[in-house]
């Protein structure tokens, strides 16, 4: 009977470790999402300017 309790305890500890790691992965994914949003916000105006310059070169008036 002691082995059963020990086995259940080890299994529970393993599940707890996996849960902690899953929370850490989710937190890192949220941070990556925020970083991508900041980068897009910085690049969008520059991309628009570049597109205007390319259009001016393609269609000189």
N, CA, C and O atoms as a Tripos MOL2 file, in Angstrom:
@<TRIPOS>MOLECULE
protein
  244   243    61     0     0
PROTEIN
NO_CHARGES

@<TRIPOS>ATOM
      1 N           0.8300   -1.1990    0.0000 N.3       1 UNK1
      2 CA          0.0000    0.0000    0.0000 C.3       1 UNK1
      3 C           0.8680    1.2540    0.0000 C.2       1 UNK1
      4 O           0.4990    2.2710   -0.5860 O.2       1 UNK1
      5 N           2.0190    1.1770    0.6570 N.am      2 UNK2
      6 CA          2.9270    2.3160    0.6890 C.3       2 UNK2
      7 C           3.4190    2.6550   -0.7120 C.2       2 UNK2
      8 O           3.5950    3.8260   -1.0470 O.2       2 UNK2
      9 N           3.6440    1.6150   -1.5400 N.am      3 UNK3
     10 CA          4.1140    1.8570   -2.9000 C.3       3 UNK3
     11 C           3.0620    2.5820   -3.7340 C.2       3 UNK3
     12 O           3.3970    3.3890   -4.6010 O.2       3 UNK3
     13 N           1.8220    2.2990   -3.4740 N.am      4 UNK4
     14 CA          0.7490    2.9790   -4.2020 C.3       4 UNK4
     15 C           0.7550    4.4670   -3.8580 C.2       4 UNK4
     16 O           0.6700    5.3150   -4.7460 O.2       4 UNK4
     17 N           0.8530    4.7730   -2.5890 N.am      5 UNK5
     18 CA          0.9010    6.1800   -2.1770 C.3       5 UNK5
     19 C           2.1300    6.8780   -2.7380 C.2       5 UNK5
     20 O           2.0540    8.0260   -3.1750 O.2       5 UNK5
     21 N           3.2500    6.1890   -2.7240 N.am      6 UNK6
     22 CA          4.4810    6.7610   -3.2770 C.3       6 UNK6
     23 C           4.3310    7.0120   -4.7760 C.2       6 UNK6
     24 O           4.7610    8.0480   -5.2830 O.2       6 UNK6
     25 N           3.7290    6.0730   -5.4710 N.am      7 UNK7
     26 CA          3.5200    6.2410   -6.9110 C.3       7 UNK7
     27 C           2.5950    7.3900   -7.2290 C.2       7 UNK7
     28 O           2.8460    8.1620   -8.1550 O.2       7 UNK7
     29 N           1.5310    7.5060   -6.4690 N.am      8 UNK8
     30 CA          0.5990    8.6150   -6.6760 C.3       8 UNK8
     31 C           1.2760    9.9450   -6.3690 C.2       8 UNK8
     32 O           1.0620   10.9360   -7.0680 O.2       8 UNK8
     33 N           2.0770    9.9610   -5.3400 N.am      9 UNK9
     34 CA          2.8020   11.1910   -4.9900 C.3       9 UNK9
     35 C           3.7820   11.6050   -6.0750 C.2       9 UNK9
     36 O           3.8780   12.7850   -6.4120 O.2       9 UNK9
     37 N           4.5020   10.6480   -6.6160 N.am     10 UNK10
     38 CA          5.4520   10.9500   -7.6980 C.3      10 UNK10
     39 C           4.7090   11.4190   -8.9450 C.2      10 UNK10
     40 O           5.1470   12.3570   -9.6120 O.2      10 UNK10
     41 N           3.5950   10.7780   -9.2610 N.am     11 UNK11
     42 CA          2.8010   11.1920  -10.4250 C.3      11 UNK11
     43 C           2.2680   12.6080  -10.2370 C.2      11 UNK11
     44 O           2.2930   13.4120  -11.1680 O.2      11 UNK11
     45 N           1.7890   12.9090   -9.0420 N.am     12 UNK12
     46 CA          1.2780   14.2540   -8.7610 C.3      12 UNK12
     47 C           2.3930   15.2940   -8.8850 C.2      12 UNK12
     48 O           2.1810   16.3820   -9.4210 O.2      12 UNK12
     49 N           3.5780   14.9470   -8.3860 N.am     13 UNK13
     50 CA          4.7210   15.8760   -8.4940 C.3      13 UNK13
     51 C           5.0760   16.1140   -9.9590 C.2      13 UNK13
     52 O           5.4020   17.2370  -10.3450 O.2      13 UNK13
     53 N           5.0130   15.0690  -10.7710 N.am     14 UNK14
     54 CA          5.2950   15.2260  -12.2030 C.3      14 UNK14
     55 C           4.2930   16.1210  -12.8870 C.2      14 UNK14
     56 O           4.6630   16.9610  -13.7080 O.2      14 UNK14
     57 N           3.0240   15.9520  -12.5560 N.am     15 UNK15
     58 CA          1.9830   16.7920  -13.1410 C.3      15 UNK15
     59 C           2.1590   18.2410  -12.6830 C.2      15 UNK15
     60 O           1.9420   19.1680  -13.4630 O.2      15 UNK15
     61 N           2.5470   18.4380  -11.4310 N.am     16 UNK16
     62 CA          2.7640   19.7980  -10.9260 C.3      16 UNK16
     63 C           3.9080   20.4770  -11.6770 C.2      16 UNK16
     64 O           3.8160   21.6600  -12.0030 O.2      16 UNK16
     65 N           4.9660   19.7500  -11.9490 N.am     17 UNK17
     66 CA          6.0940   20.3130  -12.6990 C.3      17 UNK17
     67 C           5.6550   20.7030  -14.1020 C.2      17 UNK17
     68 O           6.0080   21.7760  -14.5920 O.2      17 UNK17
     69 N           4.8920   19.8430  -14.7410 N.am     18 UNK18
     70 CA          4.4080   20.1490  -16.0910 C.3      18 UNK18
     71 C           3.4950   21.3700  -16.0670 C.2      18 UNK18
     72 O           3.5440   22.1930  -16.9820 O.2      18 UNK18
     73 N           2.6750   21.4980  -15.0480 N.am     19 UNK19
     74 CA          1.7810   22.6540  -14.9460 C.3      19 UNK19
     75 C           2.5680   23.9490  -14.7740 C.2      19 UNK19
     76 O           2.2410   24.9640  -15.3900 O.2      19 UNK19
     77 N           3.5970   23.9170  -13.9450 N.am     20 UNK20
     78 CA          4.4310   25.1100  -13.7470 C.3      20 UNK20
     79 C           5.1150   25.4980  -15.0520 C.2      20 UNK20
     80 O           5.1570   26.6780  -15.4000 O.2      20 UNK20
     81 N           5.6420   24.5340  -15.7650 N.am     21 UNK21
     82 CA          6.2990   24.8310  -17.0390 C.3      21 UNK21
     83 C           5.3030   25.3600  -18.0710 C.2      21 UNK21
     84 O           5.6470   26.2290  -18.8720 O.2      21 UNK21
     85 N           4.0810   24.8470  -18.0600 N.am     22 UNK22
     86 CA          3.0600   25.3430  -18.9840 C.3      22 UNK22
     87 C           2.7270   26.8020  -18.7000 C.2      22 UNK22
     88 O           2.5430   27.5890  -19.6280 O.2      22 UNK22
     89 N           2.6490   27.1600  -17.4420 N.am     23 UNK23
     90 CA          2.3830   28.5540  -17.0780 C.3      23 UNK23
     91 C           3.5230   29.4480  -17.5500 C.2      23 UNK23
     92 O           3.2830   30.5510  -18.0420 O.2      23 UNK23
     93 N           4.7540   28.9840  -17.4050 N.am     24 UNK24
     94 CA          5.9030   29.7720  -17.8560 C.3      24 UNK24
     95 C           5.8960   29.9500  -19.3740 C.2      24 UNK24
     96 O           6.2330   31.0240  -19.8720 O.2      24 UNK24
     97 N           5.5180   28.9130  -20.1040 N.am     25 UNK25
     98 CA          5.4400   29.0160  -21.5640 C.3      25 UNK25
     99 C           4.3540   30.0050  -21.9650 C.2      25 UNK25
    100 O           4.5640   30.8110  -22.8710 O.2      25 UNK25
    101 N           3.2060   29.9590  -21.3130 N.am     26 UNK26
    102 CA          2.1320   30.8950  -21.6270 C.3      26 UNK26
    103 C           2.5460   32.3380  -21.3410 C.2      26 UNK26
    104 O           2.2240   33.2410  -22.1140 O.2      26 UNK26
    105 N           3.2520   32.5580  -20.2440 N.am     27 UNK27
    106 CA          3.7200   33.9100  -19.9200 C.3      27 UNK27
    107 C           4.7150   34.3950  -20.9700 C.2      27 UNK27
    108 O           4.6780   35.5600  -21.3660 O.2      27 UNK27
    109 N           5.5940   33.5190  -21.4190 N.am     28 UNK28
    110 CA          6.5670   33.8990  -22.4470 C.3      28 UNK28
    111 C           5.8610   34.1940  -23.7750 C.2      28 UNK28
    112 O           6.2630   35.1020  -24.5030 O.2      28 UNK28
    113 N           4.8190   33.4360  -24.0890 N.am     29 UNK29
    114 CA          4.0650   33.6730  -25.3220 C.3      29 UNK29
    115 C           3.3590   35.0260  -25.2730 C.2      29 UNK29
    116 O           3.3080   35.7360  -26.2770 O.2      29 UNK29
    117 N           2.8180   35.3820  -24.1180 N.am     30 UNK30
    118 CA          2.1680   36.6920  -23.9860 C.3      30 UNK30
    119 C           3.1830   37.8180  -24.1550 C.2      30 UNK30
    120 O           2.8950   38.8220  -24.8070 O.2      30 UNK30
    121 N           4.3530   37.6570  -23.5770 N.am     31 UNK31
    122 CA          5.4040   38.6740  -23.7140 C.3      31 UNK31
    123 C           5.8470   38.7900  -25.1720 C.2      31 UNK31
    124 O           6.0830   39.8940  -25.6600 O.2      31 UNK31
    125 N           5.9580   37.6760  -25.8580 N.am     32 UNK32
    126 CA          6.3250   37.7050  -27.2770 C.3      32 UNK32
    127 C           5.2510   38.4220  -28.0860 C.2      32 UNK32
    128 O           5.5690   39.1770  -29.0050 O.2      32 UNK32
    129 N           3.9960   38.1960  -27.7560 N.am     33 UNK33
    130 CA          2.8990   38.8810  -28.4510 C.3      33 UNK33
    131 C           2.9940   40.3960  -28.2530 C.2      33 UNK33
    132 O           2.8210   41.1650  -29.1980 O.2      33 UNK33
    133 N           3.2690   40.8110  -27.0240 N.am     34 UNK34
    134 CA          3.4170   42.2460  -26.7490 C.3      34 UNK34
    135 C           4.5910   42.8320  -27.5300 C.2      34 UNK34
    136 O           4.4930   43.9290  -28.0810 O.2      34 UNK34
    137 N           5.6910   42.1000  -27.5740 N.am     35 UNK35
    138 CA          6.8720   42.5840  -28.2900 C.3      35 UNK35
    139 C           6.5930   42.6980  -29.7870 C.2      35 UNK35
    140 O           7.0270   43.6550  -30.4280 O.2      35 UNK35
    141 N           5.8770   41.7360  -30.3400 N.am     36 UNK36
    142 CA          5.5290   41.8090  -31.7540 C.3      36 UNK36
    143 C           4.6120   42.9970  -32.0390 C.2      36 UNK36
    144 O           4.7610   43.6580  -33.0670 O.2      36 UNK36
    145 N           3.6760   43.2710  -31.1520 N.am     37 UNK37
    146 CA          2.8030   44.4300  -31.3350 C.3      37 UNK37
    147 C           3.5930   45.7330  -31.3100 C.2      37 UNK37
    148 O           3.3480   46.6250  -32.1220 O.2      37 UNK37
    149 N           4.5480   45.8450  -30.3750 N.am     38 UNK38
    150 CA          5.3870   47.0520  -30.3190 C.3      38 UNK38
    151 C           6.2050   47.2010  -31.5980 C.2      38 UNK38
    152 O           6.3360   48.3040  -32.1280 O.2      38 UNK38
    153 N           6.7480   46.1090  -32.0880 N.am     39 UNK39
    154 CA          7.5620   46.1570  -33.3000 C.3      39 UNK39
    155 C           6.7190   46.5410  -34.5010 C.2      39 UNK39
    156 O           7.1430   47.3500  -35.3260 O.2      39 UNK39
    157 N           5.5240   45.9640  -34.6060 N.am     40 UNK40
    158 CA          4.6340   46.3350  -35.7170 C.3      40 UNK40
    159 C           4.2800   47.8210  -35.6530 C.2      40 UNK40
    160 O           4.2390   48.4980  -36.6810 O.2      40 UNK40
    161 N           4.0300   48.3180  -34.4610 N.am     41 UNK41
    162 CA          3.6810   49.7320  -34.3150 C.3      41 UNK41
    163 C           4.8360   50.6280  -34.7480 C.2      41 UNK41
    164 O           4.6110   51.7090  -35.2910 O.2      41 UNK41
    165 N           6.0540   50.1920  -34.5130 N.am     42 UNK42
    166 CA          7.2180   50.9830  -34.9230 C.3      42 UNK42
    167 C           7.4570   50.8960  -36.4240 C.2      42 UNK42
    168 O           7.8780   51.8740  -37.0420 O.2      42 UNK42
    169 N           7.1960   49.7420  -37.0110 N.am     43 UNK43
    170 CA          7.5160   49.5430  -38.4240 C.3      43 UNK43
    171 C           6.4300   50.0160  -39.3770 C.2      43 UNK43
    172 O           6.7280   50.3190  -40.5320 O.2      43 UNK43
    173 N           5.1970   50.0890  -38.9360 N.am     44 UNK44
    174 CA          4.1030   50.4550  -39.8370 C.3      44 UNK44
    175 C           4.2900   51.8330  -40.4730 C.2      44 UNK44
    176 O           4.1280   51.9420  -41.6890 O.2      44 UNK44
    177 N           4.6180   52.8870  -39.7300 N.am     45 UNK45
    178 CA          4.8220   54.1860  -40.3890 C.3      45 UNK45
    179 C           5.9860   54.1470  -41.3830 C.2      45 UNK45
    180 O           5.9020   54.7430  -42.4570 O.2      45 UNK45
    181 N           7.0420   53.4690  -41.0410 N.am     46 UNK46
    182 CA          8.1920   53.3800  -41.9470 C.3      46 UNK46
    183 C           7.8360   52.6010  -43.2050 C.2      46 UNK46
    184 O           8.3020   52.9260  -44.2970 O.2      46 UNK46
    185 N           7.0110   51.5740  -43.0480 N.am     47 UNK47
    186 CA          6.5800   50.7790  -44.1890 C.3      47 UNK47
    187 C           5.7070   51.6220  -45.1160 C.2      47 UNK47
    188 O           5.8220   51.5230  -46.3380 O.2      47 UNK47
    189 N           4.8410   52.4450  -44.5440 N.am     48 UNK48
    190 CA          3.9880   53.3070  -45.3620 C.3      48 UNK48
    191 C           4.8210   54.3080  -46.1600 C.2      48 UNK48
    192 O           4.5490   54.5470  -47.3360 O.2      48 UNK48
    193 N           5.8280   54.8880  -45.5250 N.am     49 UNK49
    194 CA          6.7040   55.8360  -46.2150 C.3      49 UNK49
    195 C           7.4330   55.1360  -47.3510 C.2      49 UNK49
    196 O           7.5360   55.6770  -48.4520 O.2      49 UNK49
    197 N           7.9340   53.9510  -47.0920 N.am     50 UNK50
    198 CA          8.6470   53.1960  -48.1230 C.3      50 UNK50
    199 C           7.7260   52.8500  -49.2840 C.2      50 UNK50
    200 O           8.1340   52.9360  -50.4420 O.2      50 UNK50
    201 N           6.4880   52.4590  -48.9900 N.am     51 UNK51
    202 CA          5.5410   52.1580  -50.0650 C.3      51 UNK51
    203 C           5.2510   53.3910  -50.9130 C.2      51 UNK51
    204 O           5.1330   53.2880  -52.1340 O.2      51 UNK51
    205 N           5.1370   54.5510  -50.2810 N.am     52 UNK52
    206 CA          4.8990   55.7860  -51.0310 C.3      52 UNK52
    207 C           6.0730   56.0840  -51.9570 C.2      52 UNK52
    208 O           5.8790   56.4980  -53.1000 O.2      52 UNK52
    209 N           7.2870   55.8740  -51.4620 N.am     53 UNK53
    210 CA          8.4720   56.1200  -52.2940 C.3      53 UNK53
    211 C           8.5400   55.1370  -53.4570 C.2      53 UNK53
    212 O           8.9040   55.5190  -54.5690 O.2      53 UNK53
    213 N           8.1970   53.8910  -53.2140 N.am     54 UNK54
    214 CA          8.2040   52.8940  -54.2850 C.3      54 UNK54
    215 C           7.1500   53.2290  -55.3270 C.2      54 UNK54
    216 O           7.4060   53.1410  -56.5280 O.2      54 UNK54
    217 N           5.9630   53.6140  -54.8690 N.am     55 UNK55
    218 CA          4.9050   54.0020  -55.8060 C.3      55 UNK55
    219 C           5.3200   55.2070  -56.6360 C.2      55 UNK55
    220 O           5.0170   55.2690  -57.8270 O.2      55 UNK55
    221 N           6.0160   56.1740  -56.0190 N.am     56 UNK56
    222 CA          6.4760   57.3410  -56.7480 C.3      56 UNK56
    223 C           7.5010   56.9530  -57.8060 C.2      56 UNK56
    224 O           7.5410   57.5580  -58.8770 O.2      56 UNK56
    225 N           8.3260   55.9580  -57.5210 N.am     57 UNK57
    226 CA          9.3060   55.5120  -58.5010 C.3      57 UNK57
    227 C           8.6530   54.7210  -59.6280 C.2      57 UNK57
    228 O           9.0860   54.8070  -60.7770 O.2      57 UNK57
    229 N           7.6340   53.9670  -59.3150 N.am     58 UNK58
    230 CA          6.9500   53.1560  -60.3300 C.3      58 UNK58
    231 C           6.0710   53.9980  -61.2380 C.2      58 UNK58
    232 O           5.9640   53.7310  -62.4350 O.2      58 UNK58
    233 N           5.4540   55.0000  -60.6740 N.am     59 UNK59
    234 CA          4.5080   55.8270  -61.4230 C.3      59 UNK59
    235 C           4.9230   57.2940  -61.3340 C.2      59 UNK59
    236 O           4.2780   58.0780  -60.6370 O.2      59 UNK59
    237 N           5.9820   57.6670  -62.0280 N.am     60 UNK60
    238 CA          6.3830   59.0890  -61.9550 C.3      60 UNK60
    239 C           5.3540   59.9600  -62.6620 C.2      60 UNK60
    240 O           4.8530   59.6190  -63.7340 O.2      60 UNK60
    241 N           5.0590   61.0650  -62.0510 N.am     61 UNK61
    242 CA          4.0250   61.9530  -62.6130 C.3      61 UNK61
    243 C           4.6330   63.2590  -63.0090 C.2      61 UNK61
    244 O           3.9320   64.1420  -63.5020 O.2      61 UNK61
@<TRIPOS>BOND
     1     1     2 1
     2     2     3 1
     3     3     4 2
     4     3     5 am
     5     5     6 1
     6     6     7 1
     7     7     8 2
     8     7     9 am
     9     9    10 1
    10    10    11 1
    11    11    12 2
    12    11    13 am
    13    13    14 1
    14    14    15 1
    15    15    16 2
    16    15    17 am
    17    17    18 1
    18    18    19 1
    19    19    20 2
    20    19    21 am
    21    21    22 1
    22    22    23 1
    23    23    24 2
    24    23    25 am
    25    25    26 1
    26    26    27 1
    27    27    28 2
    28    27    29 am
    29    29    30 1
    30    30    31 1
    31    31    32 2
    32    31    33 am
    33    33    34 1
    34    34    35 1
    35    35    36 2
    36    35    37 am
    37    37    38 1
    38    38    39 1
    39    39    40 2
    40    39    41 am
    41    41    42 1
    42    42    43 1
    43    43    44 2
    44    43    45 am
    45    45    46 1
    46    46    47 1
    47    47    48 2
    48    47    49 am
    49    49    50 1
    50    50    51 1
    51    51    52 2
    52    51    53 am
    53    53    54 1
    54    54    55 1
    55    55    56 2
    56    55    57 am
    57    57    58 1
    58    58    59 1
    59    59    60 2
    60    59    61 am
    61    61    62 1
    62    62    63 1
    63    63    64 2
    64    63    65 am
    65    65    66 1
    66    66    67 1
    67    67    68 2
    68    67    69 am
    69    69    70 1
    70    70    71 1
    71    71    72 2
    72    71    73 am
    73    73    74 1
    74    74    75 1
    75    75    76 2
    76    75    77 am
    77    77    78 1
    78    78    79 1
    79    79    80 2
    80    79    81 am
    81    81    82 1
    82    82    83 1
    83    83    84 2
    84    83    85 am
    85    85    86 1
    86    86    87 1
    87    87    88 2
    88    87    89 am
    89    89    90 1
    90    90    91 1
    91    91    92 2
    92    91    93 am
    93    93    94 1
    94    94    95 1
    95    95    96 2
    96    95    97 am
    97    97    98 1
    98    98    99 1
    99    99   100 2
   100    99   101 am
   101   101   102 1
   102   102   103 1
   103   103   104 2
   104   103   105 am
   105   105   106 1
   106   106   107 1
   107   107   108 2
   108   107   109 am
   109   109   110 1
   110   110   111 1
   111   111   112 2
   112   111   113 am
   113   113   114 1
   114   114   115 1
   115   115   116 2
   116   115   117 am
   117   117   118 1
   118   118   119 1
   119   119   120 2
   120   119   121 am
   121   121   122 1
   122   122   123 1
   123   123   124 2
   124   123   125 am
   125   125   126 1
   126   126   127 1
   127   127   128 2
   128   127   129 am
   129   129   130 1
   130   130   131 1
   131   131   132 2
   132   131   133 am
   133   133   134 1
   134   134   135 1
   135   135   136 2
   136   135   137 am
   137   137   138 1
   138   138   139 1
   139   139   140 2
   140   139   141 am
   141   141   142 1
   142   142   143 1
   143   143   144 2
   144   143   145 am
   145   145   146 1
   146   146   147 1
   147   147   148 2
   148   147   149 am
   149   149   150 1
   150   150   151 1
   151   151   152 2
   152   151   153 am
   153   153   154 1
   154   154   155 1
   155   155   156 2
   156   155   157 am
   157   157   158 1
   158   158   159 1
   159   159   160 2
   160   159   161 am
   161   161   162 1
   162   162   163 1
   163   163   164 2
   164   163   165 am
   165   165   166 1
   166   166   167 1
   167   167   168 2
   168   167   169 am
   169   169   170 1
   170   170   171 1
   171   171   172 2
   172   171   173 am
   173   173   174 1
   174   174   175 1
   175   175   176 2
   176   175   177 am
   177   177   178 1
   178   178   179 1
   179   179   180 2
   180   179   181 am
   181   181   182 1
   182   182   183 1
   183   183   184 2
   184   183   185 am
   185   185   186 1
   186   186   187 1
   187   187   188 2
   188   187   189 am
   189   189   190 1
   190   190   191 1
   191   191   192 2
   192   191   193 am
   193   193   194 1
   194   194   195 1
   195   195   196 2
   196   195   197 am
   197   197   198 1
   198   198   199 1
   199   199   200 2
   200   199   201 am
   201   201   202 1
   202   202   203 1
   203   203   204 2
   204   203   205 am
   205   205   206 1
   206   206   207 1
   207   207   208 2
   208   207   209 am
   209   209   210 1
   210   210   211 1
   211   211   212 2
   212   211   213 am
   213   213   214 1
   214   214   215 1
   215   215   216 2
   216   215   217 am
   217   217   218 1
   218   218   219 1
   219   219   220 2
   220   219   221 am
   221   221   222 1
   222   222   223 1
   223   223   224 2
   224   223   225 am
   225   225   226 1
   226   226   227 1
   227   227   228 2
   228   227   229 am
   229   229   230 1
   230   230   231 1
   231   231   232 2
   232   231   233 am
   233   233   234 1
   234   234   235 1
   235   235   236 2
   236   235   237 am
   237   237   238 1
   238   238   239 1
   239   239   240 2
   240   239   241 am
   241   241   242 1
   242   242   243 1
   243   243   244 2
@<TRIPOS>SUBSTRUCTURE
     1 UNK1         2 RESIDUE 1 A UNK
     2 UNK2         6 RESIDUE 1 A UNK
     3 UNK3        10 RESIDUE 1 A UNK
     4 UNK4        14 RESIDUE 1 A UNK
     5 UNK5        18 RESIDUE 1 A UNK
     6 UNK6        22 RESIDUE 1 A UNK
     7 UNK7        26 RESIDUE 1 A UNK
     8 UNK8        30 RESIDUE 1 A UNK
     9 UNK9        34 RESIDUE 1 A UNK
    10 UNK10       38 RESIDUE 1 A UNK
    11 UNK11       42 RESIDUE 1 A UNK
    12 UNK12       46 RESIDUE 1 A UNK
    13 UNK13       50 RESIDUE 1 A UNK
    14 UNK14       54 RESIDUE 1 A UNK
    15 UNK15       58 RESIDUE 1 A UNK
    16 UNK16       62 RESIDUE 1 A UNK
    17 UNK17       66 RESIDUE 1 A UNK
    18 UNK18       70 RESIDUE 1 A UNK
    19 UNK19       74 RESIDUE 1 A UNK
    20 UNK20       78 RESIDUE 1 A UNK
    21 UNK21       82 RESIDUE 1 A UNK
    22 UNK22       86 RESIDUE 1 A UNK
    23 UNK23       90 RESIDUE 1 A UNK
    24 UNK24       94 RESIDUE 1 A UNK
    25 UNK25       98 RESIDUE 1 A UNK
    26 UNK26      102 RESIDUE 1 A UNK
    27 UNK27      106 RESIDUE 1 A UNK
    28 UNK28      110 RESIDUE 1 A UNK
    29 UNK29      114 RESIDUE 1 A UNK
    30 UNK30      118 RESIDUE 1 A UNK
    31 UNK31      122 RESIDUE 1 A UNK
    32 UNK32      126 RESIDUE 1 A UNK
    33 UNK33      130 RESIDUE 1 A UNK
    34 UNK34      134 RESIDUE 1 A UNK
    35 UNK35      138 RESIDUE 1 A UNK
    36 UNK36      142 RESIDUE 1 A UNK
    37 UNK37      146 RESIDUE 1 A UNK
    38 UNK38      150 RESIDUE 1 A UNK
    39 UNK39      154 RESIDUE 1 A UNK
    40 UNK40      158 RESIDUE 1 A UNK
    41 UNK41      162 RESIDUE 1 A UNK
    42 UNK42      166 RESIDUE 1 A UNK
    43 UNK43      170 RESIDUE 1 A UNK
    44 UNK44      174 RESIDUE 1 A UNK
    45 UNK45      178 RESIDUE 1 A UNK
    46 UNK46      182 RESIDUE 1 A UNK
    47 UNK47      186 RESIDUE 1 A UNK
    48 UNK48      190 RESIDUE 1 A UNK
    49 UNK49      194 RESIDUE 1 A UNK
    50 UNK50      198 RESIDUE 1 A UNK
    51 UNK51      202 RESIDUE 1 A UNK
    52 UNK52      206 RESIDUE 1 A UNK
    53 UNK53      210 RESIDUE 1 A UNK
    54 UNK54      214 RESIDUE 1 A UNK
    55 UNK55      218 RESIDUE 1 A UNK
    56 UNK56      222 RESIDUE 1 A UNK
    57 UNK57      226 RESIDUE 1 A UNK
    58 UNK58      230 RESIDUE 1 A UNK
    59 UNK59      234 RESIDUE 1 A UNK
    60 UNK60      238 RESIDUE 1 A UNK
    61 UNK61      242 RESIDUE 1 A UNK
